[in-house]
Amino acid sequence: MLFAYGSLINDEILMSLLGRRLTKTTVTLINYKRVKVAGEEYPAIRPNQGSIVEGILISGLSSDDIRCLDHYEGDCYERIPVTVVTADNKQQHCETYIFKPEYYDMLSNEDWCNEEFRNHHMQQFLSRL
């Protein structure tokens, strides 16, 4: 299972990358903060005590899917194990992509908003996939 918090929460992007719809559940990641990558339309997360990140838990991913997503995320991200909290307050172990600490200087302090991404950047973003 994979916790997604940025572009991958959008069905259009998952469909473009993986060619099918997957099971998604709304969850929360605690003690992380989501911010924009400076000069980009996508976000990253980094540890931040007391912050929360709303996102989705994607299940049904194959090893080929994970390899595809690893490639999509690129060198600035690494996939790590995390624990998210479900709507019924249960903990679920999964993985997520976190920005590598050596690239933190590329992060802004500006919050990332999926609505803004969808309204202003989605079509251009999809055209690059």
C-alpha positions in Angstrom: 0.0 0.0 0.0 1.1 3.5 -0.8 0.2 6.8 0.9 -0.2 9.5 -1.8 -0.4 13.2 -0.9 0.3 15.1 -4.1 -0.2 14.6 -7.8 -0.9 10.9 -7.3 -4.1 11.6 -5.4 -5.7 12.5 -8.8 -7.2 9.6 -10.7 -6.2 11.1 -14.1 -2.5 10.9 -13.2 -2.8 7.4 -11.8 -4.6 6.3 -14.9 -2.0 7.9 -17.1 0.8 6.2 -15.3 -0.7 2.8 -14.4 -3.5 2.4 -16.9 -6.2 1.5 -14.4 -8.2 2.7 -11.4 -7.0 1.5 -7.9 -8.7 1.3 -4.6 -8.2 4.5 -2.6 -9.0 5.4 1.0 -8.7 8.8 2.7 -6.1 8.8 5.4 -3.9 11.1 7.5 -0.1 11.1 8.0 1.0 12.6 11.3 4.2 14.6 12.0 4.8 15.5 8.3 4.3 18.7 6.4 3.4 19.0 2.7 4.9 22.0 0.9 5.5 23.0 -2.7 8.8 22.3 -4.4 10.1 25.7 -5.3 9.4 26.6 -8.9 7.3 23.5 -9.5 3.6 22.6 -9.4 4.0 19.5 -7.2 4.6 19.0 -3.5 6.9 17.1 -1.2 6.7 16.1 2.4 9.2 16.3 5.1 9.1 15.4 8.8 7.6 18.2 10.9 6.4 17.5 14.5 2.8 18.4 15.1 1.8 18.8 11.4 -0.5 16.5 9.4 -0.9 15.7 5.8 -4.2 14.6 4.4 -4.0 12.1 1.5 -5.0 8.7 0.2 -4.0 5.2 0.8 -3.7 3.3 -2.5 -4.0 -0.5 -2.5 -3.7 -3.1 -5.1 -0.3 -2.0 -6.5 1.9 -4.6 -8.2 5.6 -4.6 -8.1 5.6 -3.3 -11.7 3.4 -0.4 -10.5 5.8 0.4 -7.7 8.7 0.4 -10.2 6.8 2.8 -12.4 6.0 5.1 -9.5 9.6 5.0 -8.3 10.6 6.2 -11.8 7.9 8.8 -11.8 8.9 10.3 -8.5 12.5 10.6 -9.5 15.8 11.0 -7.7 14.7 13.7 -5.1 12.3 11.3 -3.5 12.7 8.1 -1.6 10.1 5.5 -0.7 10.0 4.9 3.0 7.7 3.0 5.5 5.2 5.2 7.4 2.0 4.7 9.4 -1.1 6.5 8.5 -4.4 7.0 10.4 -7.7 6.0 8.8 -11.0 7.8 9.2 -12.0 5.3 11.9 -8.8 6.1 13.8 -7.0 2.9 13.0 -3.3 2.8 12.1 -2.2 1.4 8.8 1.3 0.6 7.8 2.3 1.6 4.2 4.9 3.4 2.2 5.2 6.9 0.9 7.6 9.1 -1.1 9.4 11.6 1.0 11.8 14.3 -0.2 15.4 13.3 0.5 17.0 15.6 3.2 19.8 16.6 0.9 17.2 18.3 -1.4 15.4 20.2 1.4 16.8 23.5 0.1 14.5 23.0 -3.0 11.4 23.1 -0.8 9.4 26.3 -0.3 7.5 27.1 2.9 4.3 27.4 0.8 1.5 24.9 1.4 0.5 22.8 -1.7 -3.2 22.8 -2.7 -4.6 20.1 -4.9 -7.5 22.3 -6.1 -5.0 24.9 -7.3 -3.0 22.1 -9.0 -6.1 20.7 -10.7 -7.4 24.1 -11.9 -4.1 25.6 -13.1 -1.5 22.9 -13.7 -3.2 19.5 -14.3 -3.5 19.5 -18.1 0.1 20.7 -18.6 1.3 18.2 -16.0 -0.5 15.3 -17.8 0.9 16.3 -21.1 4.4 15.7 -19.8 3.7 12.1 -18.7 
